[in-house]
Amino acid sequence: MSNECVLVGGGDVDPSALQSIAAGAALRIGVDGGALALEGVDCLPEWVVGDFDSLGEANLARLRGLGVRVKEYPREKNETDLELALELAAGLAASGVAIFGATGTRLDHTMANFGLLLYAAELGLPATIHAPGQQVRLLRGGQRMSLAGWPGRAVSLIPLTPDVRGISTEGLLYPLKGETLRIGHARGVHNEITREQAGITVAEGDLLVFEFDLEPA
């Protein structure tokens, strides 16, 4: 049985995309102030996690009164609230996670959250970061990823490890055939899907796959 989870942090959120996915999720977790974004699309979280520096005591008390379960942590800790929420999702046997509110003006948080896709994989949680107009997934060595879309839909391939080797693509405008992408070089930025279904395989390394939800021409 699917036990898909939605995690919502305090960063940028597209409310319509959040509502579409959260309404059908088996589990919803508000990450500190991200709980308010879930409330804003009429999807009350089952859990809220964090030190609640952004949610505030009044909102926390109100959510408790609505039956929301709370995992509170001190502000001085080694993990981010989103990392702790991933661990909670894994402990609740989530089958995968859709992460909202993980990107924004704090570039250090955004970079760290991209890295949390790797931690999610280590926890056994297939994860997607949803940002306004785009989404990000992790493709690891030995895996294949399918990309749905339409001709002209944009895709970028960004190494998360220093070298990502043996990258092969199908259905992209600029094909890769067993090639290597390296951190510090921008070769993987902005490719395009040429058919309704494309695919990417990786032999070694970890690759971030950015898909842009541009409207078809």
C-alpha positions as CSV (number, residue, x, y, z in Angstrom):
1,M,0.0,0.0,0.0
2,S,1.3,3.5,-0.9
3,N,2.1,5.7,2.0
4,E,3.2,8.8,0.3
5,C,4.2,11.7,2.5
6,V,4.3,15.5,1.9
7,L,6.8,17.6,3.9
8,V,6.4,21.4,3.8
9,G,9.1,23.7,4.9
10,G,9.1,27.5,5.2
11,G,10.5,28.3,1.7
12,D,8.9,29.1,-1.6
13,V,5.7,27.2,-2.3
14,D,3.2,27.1,-5.2
15,P,-0.1,26.7,-3.4
16,S,-1.9,25.0,-6.3
17,A,0.8,22.4,-6.7
18,L,0.9,21.8,-2.9
19,Q,-2.8,21.4,-2.7
20,S,-2.9,19.0,-5.6
21,I,-0.4,16.7,-4.0
22,A,-1.1,17.2,-0.3
23,A,-4.8,16.4,-0.7
24,G,-4.1,12.9,-1.8
25,A,-1.1,12.2,0.5
26,A,-1.4,9.5,3.2
27,L,0.8,11.6,5.6
28,R,1.4,15.4,5.8
29,I,4.2,16.9,7.9
30,G,4.6,20.6,8.5
31,V,8.3,21.6,9.0
32,D,8.1,24.5,11.5
33,G,6.3,27.4,9.7
34,G,5.6,25.2,6.7
35,A,2.6,23.9,8.7
36,L,0.9,27.2,7.9
37,A,1.3,26.6,4.2
38,L,-0.5,23.3,4.5
39,E,-3.3,24.9,6.5
40,G,-3.5,27.6,3.8
41,V,-4.5,24.9,1.2
42,D,-7.0,23.2,3.6
43,C,-4.7,20.2,4.3
44,L,-4.1,20.1,8.0
45,P,-0.8,18.3,8.8
46,E,-0.8,15.2,11.0
47,W,2.6,16.2,12.4
48,V,4.6,19.4,12.9
49,V,8.4,19.1,13.5
50,G,11.0,21.7,14.4
51,D,12.2,24.2,16.9
52,F,9.2,26.4,16.0
53,D,11.2,29.7,15.7
54,S,9.1,30.5,12.7
55,L,5.8,28.9,13.6
56,G,5.5,30.6,17.0
57,E,4.0,29.4,20.3
58,A,0.5,30.7,19.5
59,N,0.2,28.7,16.2
60,L,1.8,25.7,17.8
61,A,-0.8,25.7,20.6
62,R,-3.6,26.2,18.1
63,L,-2.4,23.2,16.0
64,R,-2.1,21.0,19.1
65,G,-5.7,21.9,19.9
66,L,-6.7,20.7,16.4
67,G,-5.1,17.3,17.1
68,V,-1.8,17.8,15.3
69,R,1.0,15.8,16.8
70,V,4.2,17.7,17.7
71,K,7.9,16.8,17.7
72,E,9.7,19.8,19.2
73,Y,13.5,20.2,19.2
74,P,15.8,22.8,20.7
75,R,17.1,25.6,18.5
76,E,20.7,24.5,19.1
77,K,21.0,21.2,17.3
78,N,23.1,19.6,14.6
79,E,20.2,18.8,12.2
80,T,17.9,21.1,10.3
81,D,14.2,20.8,10.8
82,L,13.7,19.3,7.4
83,E,16.3,16.6,8.1
84,L,14.5,15.7,11.3
85,A,11.2,15.6,9.3
86,L,12.7,13.2,6.8
87,E,13.7,10.9,9.7
88,L,10.2,11.1,11.1
89,A,8.7,10.2,7.7
90,A,11.1,7.2,7.5
91,G,10.1,6.1,11.0
92,L,6.4,6.3,10.0
93,A,7.1,4.0,7.0
94,A,6.5,6.5,4.3
95,S,7.0,5.0,0.8
96,G,8.2,8.3,-0.7
97,V,8.2,12.1,0.0
98,A,7.2,15.2,-1.9
99,I,9.1,18.1,-0.4
100,F,7.8,21.7,-0.6
101,G,9.2,24.9,0.8
102,A,12.8,23.7,0.5
103,T,14.0,26.5,-1.7
104,G,14.1,30.3,-1.3
105,T,16.3,33.3,-0.7
106,R,18.6,31.5,1.7
107,L,21.0,29.8,-0.8
108,D,22.8,27.9,2.0
109,H,19.5,26.2,3.0
110,T,18.6,25.5,-0.6
111,M,22.0,23.8,-1.2
112,A,21.7,21.8,2.0
113,N,18.2,20.7,1.0
114,F,19.4,19.4,-2.4
115,G,21.9,17.3,-0.4
116,L,19.1,16.0,1.7
117,L,17.8,14.1,-1.4
118,L,20.8,11.9,-0.9
119,Y,20.0,11.4,2.8
120,A,16.4,10.6,1.9
121,A,17.7,7.9,-0.5
122,E,19.8,6.5,2.3
123,L,16.7,6.3,4.4
124,G,14.9,4.4,1.7
125,L,12.7,7.3,0.7
126,P,12.4,8.3,-2.9
127,A,12.1,12.1,-2.8
128,T,11.2,15.0,-5.0
129,I,11.7,18.6,-4.2
130,H,8.9,20.8,-5.6
131,A,9.7,24.4,-6.2
132,P,7.5,26.9,-8.1
133,G,7.6,25.9,-11.7
134,Q,10.1,23.1,-11.3
135,Q,11.1,20.0,-9.4
136,V,14.3,18.2,-8.5
137,R,15.1,14.5,-8.1
138,L,18.2,12.5,-7.4
139,L,19.5,9.8,-9.8
140,R,22.1,7.5,-8.3
141,G,24.7,5.2,-10.0
142,G,23.1,2.0,-11.4
143,Q,19.7,3.6,-11.7
144,R,17.4,4.8,-14.5
145,M,14.9,7.6,-14.4
146,S,12.0,8.3,-16.7
147,L,11.0,11.8,-17.6
148,A,7.4,12.6,-18.7
149,G,6.8,15.7,-20.7
150,W,6.5,17.2,-24.1
151,P,8.9,18.4,-26.8
152,G,10.7,21.5,-25.6
153,R,10.3,20.8,-21.8
154,A,13.5,21.9,-20.1
155,V,15.7,19.6,-18.1
156,S,19.1,20.2,-16.4
157,L,21.5,17.6,-15.1
158,I,23.8,18.8,-12.3
159,P,26.4,16.6,-10.6
160,L,26.0,16.2,-6.8
161,T,29.3,14.2,-6.6
162,P,32.5,15.4,-8.1
163,D,32.2,13.1,-11.2
164,V,29.1,11.4,-12.5
165,R,30.1,8.8,-15.0
166,G,28.3,6.7,-17.6
167,I,25.4,9.1,-18.2
168,S,23.2,8.0,-21.1
169,T,20.0,9.7,-22.2
170,E,17.0,8.9,-24.4
171,G,14.6,11.5,-25.8
172,L,16.7,14.6,-25.1
173,L,17.7,17.2,-27.7
174,Y,21.4,17.0,-26.7
175,P,22.1,13.3,-26.1
176,L,24.7,11.9,-23.7
177,K,26.1,8.4,-24.5
178,G,28.0,7.0,-21.6
179,E,29.5,10.4,-20.8
180,T,30.8,12.2,-17.6
181,L,29.6,15.4,-16.0
182,R,31.8,17.1,-13.4
183,I,31.2,19.7,-10.8
184,G,32.6,23.0,-11.9
185,H,31.5,22.6,-15.5
186,A,28.0,23.6,-16.7
187,R,27.6,21.2,-19.6
188,G,24.4,19.6,-18.1
189,V,22.5,22.9,-17.9
190,H,19.3,23.2,-20.0
191,N,18.6,20.2,-22.2
192,E,15.2,19.7,-23.7
193,I,12.8,16.7,-24.0
194,T,12.0,15.8,-27.6
195,R,9.2,13.3,-27.0
196,E,6.5,12.4,-24.4
197,Q,8.8,10.1,-22.5
198,A,12.5,10.5,-22.0
199,G,15.0,8.5,-19.9
200,I,18.4,8.9,-18.1
201,T,20.7,6.3,-16.8
202,V,23.8,6.7,-14.6
203,A,26.6,4.2,-14.0
204,E,28.5,5.9,-11.1
205,G,27.9,9.0,-9.0
206,D,24.9,11.1,-7.9
207,L,23.1,13.4,-10.3
208,L,20.5,16.0,-9.6
209,V,17.8,16.1,-12.3
210,F,15.9,19.4,-12.6
211,E,12.6,19.4,-14.5
212,F,10.9,22.7,-15.4
213,D,7.1,22.7,-15.7
214,L,7.0,25.0,-18.7
215,E,3.8,24.9,-20.7
216,P,4.1,23.1,-24.0
217,A,4.4,25.3,-27.1
